[in-house]
Amino acid sequence: MTEWFTSLELFERIYWIFAFPSSLIFLIIALMTFIGGDAGMDDVDIDTDVDGGDGAGFQFFTFKNLVGFFMIFALSGLACIHGGFGQVATIVVSVLCGLLMMLAMASIFYFMSKLVEDGTMRMTSAIGRTGEVYLPIGAKNGGFGKVQINIQGSIHEIQAVTEDETDLAVGTVVKVVSVIDNHILQVTRNLN
């Protein structure tokens, strides 16, 4: 292998010097990403108030992006050399290809970070929905009961009260009228 490497011109040898380590590091990063090796510190527990913030947004200069730049820079440069391009054209094309790789990787990670969903249950989205009494509810706000209701795609058991004249027994179909203190549902018998 050393004979082959020493037989190369200096210009091509420089591109190979970038290609080997950057490709190896890129493969290691890709494997660790797929098997979860890059997530070792996600469950750290500390006793302080720390806000994670909204993240850093669009990150162009990261370790992964720089490794991707050098890998594509080197491989596209080698392709240009073997394609008969001159040295200046090879440098320009390989730098542009490396920058496009960085832009593509940064864009992918940026848009993937936007795919998160809050998941917080908004009690106000229960208004107008129907549910079923799970624990009896006393008439005229006479006692708390519970209803089972589908909110945002999942079934929840939530405390409820009613202003109806009669108690609401288990299994009664009810409609949510309002939300009290953001955690108690005001319900009425559903007449539909």
Secondary structure, DSSP 4 states (H G I P E B T S, - for coil): -HHHHHHS-HHHHHHHHHHHHHHHHHHHHHHHHHHTTT-TTTT---SS----TT---S--S-HHHHHHHHHHHHHHHHHHHHTT--HHHHHHHHHHHHHHHHHHHHHHHHHHHTT-------GGGGTT-EEEEEE-BBTTTTB-EEEEEEETTEEEEEEEEE-SSS-B-TT-EEEEEEEETTTEEEEEE---
